[in-house]
Amino acid sequence: MGYGLLKGKRGVIFGALDDDSIATQVAKKAMEEGAEIVLTNAPVAFRFGKIQALANDLGVEAIPADATSVEDLQNLFTQALEILGGKIDFVLHSIGMSLNIRKNKPYFDLNYDYMQKTYDISAISFHKMMQVAYKQDALSDWGSIVALTYIAADRTFPFYGEMAEAKAILESYARSFGYHLGVNKKIRVNTVSQSPTLTKAGSAVKGFKEFFEYSDKMSPLGNANAEACGDYCVTLFSDLTKMVTMQNLYHDGGFSKMGMNPGIMTGETRWVS
Ligand SMILES: NC(=O)c1ccc[n+]([C@@H]2O[C@H](COP(=O)([O-])OP(=O)(O)OC[C@H]3O[C@@H](n4cnc5c(N)ncnc54)[C@H](O)[C@@H]3O)[C@@H](O)[C@H]2O)c1
């Protein structure tokens, strides 16, 4: 049972592919809190993913839109306004994909065409989404926009390839667009830096399972899962966080503030003092 934190609010959720997707958990939590939402994903996800089944289960509409296409995004926001019956109060960007990672290309042998594609899908889509919504005046005053990111934007995680730079660009868009949306519409823009999470995108990274376990041991609270991320995003969409903007917010069980954890060296449990 929720707290009614998003009662009367309307949201657009990008990136729910299947039950494991972080966006799916955010969508479920937002609805539990009283929001009305539409889901959206790339047309290919409608052919191969479970997005339509997910939308049917939740009783919401799902609109196909390639987030790299301005035309698709224009159509998406036009439809979302109509379906939801008013301006949009919150948006989640939960999109990431690297062709270099998918094709096992290491960081010192990147394919630059793939790299451009990675940036377009994983980062530039965030700017496009905000620009289209702003130009269409689709967003409510005091709305909230959140994108998911990872700590590799800031520190070196060798397996993360050019996604590290994609996330750095994404986080920078939150600050830069956060200014313009803030002064013009009182809309806040933040990124949530999430723990490694067992999803399709996460598992595409080589050695992900081992790293997932390392991160779990390193974090005093353990890894944050997708459901907890849903809870956190709900607070950021709610009116309880109206003055938080242009921030990169860690949702990682404390991982980002750890230097070393003795438990990892000794192989004992993480609460060794
Ligand atoms: N899983 C992790 O360990 C982890 C950790 C931190 C941050 N994140 C971030 O969380 C977000 C969601 O990833 P996830 O782990 O839930 O995996 P996921 O694979 O379930 O979600 C990624 C989504 O991006 C969508 N997508 C890809 N190309 C697209 C396009 N052109 N247009 C529209 N949508 C497109 C996919 O269809 C999919 O729904 C990503 O930004 C990811 O980088 C994930």
The ligand as an SDF file (V2000), in Angstrom:
LIG
                    3D

 44 48  0  0  0  0  0  0  0  0999 V2000
   21.4460   -2.6030  -14.4970 N   0  0  0  0  0  0  0  0  0  0  0  0
   22.4250   -1.9150  -13.9060 C   0  0  0  0  0  0  0  0  0  0  0  0
   23.3660   -2.4780  -13.3060 O   0  0  0  0  0  0  0  0  0  0  0  0
   22.3720   -0.4030  -13.9150 C   0  0  0  0  0  0  0  0  0  0  0  0
   23.1120    0.3090  -12.9410 C   0  0  0  0  0  0  0  0  0  0  0  0
   23.0710    1.7160  -12.9820 C   0  0  0  0  0  0  0  0  0  0  0  0
   22.3280    2.3620  -13.9620 C   0  0  0  0  0  0  0  0  0  0  0  0
   21.6180    1.6260  -14.8820 N   0  0  0  0  0  0  0  0  0  0  0  0
   20.8790    2.3380  -15.9050 C   0  0  0  0  0  0  0  0  0  0  0  0
   19.5130    2.0930  -15.7440 O   0  0  0  0  0  0  0  0  0  0  0  0
   18.8500    2.3230  -17.0010 C   0  0  0  0  0  0  0  0  0  0  0  0
   17.9080    1.1620  -17.3000 C   0  0  0  0  0  0  0  0  0  0  0  0
   18.6180   -0.0280  -17.5260 O   0  0  0  0  0  0  0  0  0  0  0  0
   18.1720   -1.4420  -16.9470 P   0  0  0  0  0  0  0  0  0  0  0  0
   19.3180   -1.9530  -16.1630 O   0  0  0  0  0  0  0  0  0  0  0  0
   16.8280   -1.3640  -16.3330 O   0  0  0  0  0  0  0  0  0  0  0  0
   18.1330   -2.3620  -18.2510 O   0  0  0  0  0  0  0  0  0  0  0  0
   16.9950   -2.6290  -19.3630 P   0  0  0  0  0  0  0  0  0  0  0  0
   17.7050   -3.3620  -20.4510 O   0  0  0  0  0  0  0  0  0  0  0  0
   15.8250   -3.2820  -18.7560 O   0  0  0  0  0  0  0  0  0  0  0  0
   16.6020   -1.1510  -19.8570 O   0  0  0  0  0  0  0  0  0  0  0  0
   17.2580   -0.4620  -20.9010 C   0  0  0  0  0  0  0  0  0  0  0  0
   16.1710    0.0690  -21.7880 C   0  0  0  0  0  0  0  0  0  0  0  0
   16.6620    0.9450  -22.8100 O   0  0  0  0  0  0  0  0  0  0  0  0
   15.7530    0.7690  -23.8990 C   0  0  0  0  0  0  0  0  0  0  0  0
   16.2800    1.3320  -25.1330 N   0  0  0  0  0  0  0  0  0  0  0  0
   17.3970    0.9580  -25.8100 C   0  0  0  0  0  0  0  0  0  0  0  0
   17.4890    1.6660  -26.9600 N   0  0  0  0  0  0  0  0  0  0  0  0
   16.4290    2.5140  -26.9860 C   0  0  0  0  0  0  0  0  0  0  0  0
   15.9730    3.4940  -27.9190 C   0  0  0  0  0  0  0  0  0  0  0  0
   16.6550    3.7580  -29.0370 N   0  0  0  0  0  0  0  0  0  0  0  0
   14.8290    4.1640  -27.6410 N   0  0  0  0  0  0  0  0  0  0  0  0
   14.1250    3.9120  -26.5200 C   0  0  0  0  0  0  0  0  0  0  0  0
   14.5100    3.0010  -25.5960 N   0  0  0  0  0  0  0  0  0  0  0  0
   15.6440    2.3090  -25.8340 C   0  0  0  0  0  0  0  0  0  0  0  0
   15.6290   -0.7490  -23.9540 C   0  0  0  0  0  0  0  0  0  0  0  0
   14.5870   -1.2030  -24.8090 O   0  0  0  0  0  0  0  0  0  0  0  0
   15.4050   -1.0650  -22.4930 C   0  0  0  0  0  0  0  0  0  0  0  0
   14.0360   -0.9890  -22.1570 O   0  0  0  0  0  0  0  0  0  0  0  0
   19.9670    2.5200  -18.0380 C   0  0  0  0  0  0  0  0  0  0  0  0
   20.1800    3.8990  -18.2110 O   0  0  0  0  0  0  0  0  0  0  0  0
   21.1510    1.8960  -17.3280 C   0  0  0  0  0  0  0  0  0  0  0  0
   22.3890    2.3720  -17.8200 O   0  0  0  0  0  0  0  0  0  0  0  0
   21.6170    0.2720  -14.8600 C   0  0  0  0  0  0  0  0  0  0  0  0
  1  2  1  0
  2  3  2  0
  2  4  1  0
  4  5  1  0
  4 44  2  0
  5  6  2  0
  6  7  1  0
  7  8  2  0
  8  9  1  0
  8 44  1  0
  9 10  1  0
  9 42  1  0
 10 11  1  0
 11 12  1  0
 11 40  1  0
 12 13  1  0
 13 14  1  0
 14 15  2  0
 14 16  1  0
 14 17  1  0
 17 18  1  0
 18 19  2  0
 18 20  1  0
 18 21  1  0
 21 22  1  0
 22 23  1  0
 23 24  1  0
 23 38  1  0
 24 25  1  0
 25 26  1  0
 25 36  1  0
 26 27  1  0
 26 35  1  0
 27 28  2  0
 28 29  1  0
 29 30  1  0
 29 35  2  0
 30 31  1  0
 30 32  2  0
 32 33  1  0
 33 34  2  0
 34 35  1  0
 36 37  1  0
 36 38  1  0
 38 39  1  0
 40 41  1  0
 40 42  1  0
 42 43  1  0
M  CHG  2   8   1  16  -1
M  END
$$$$
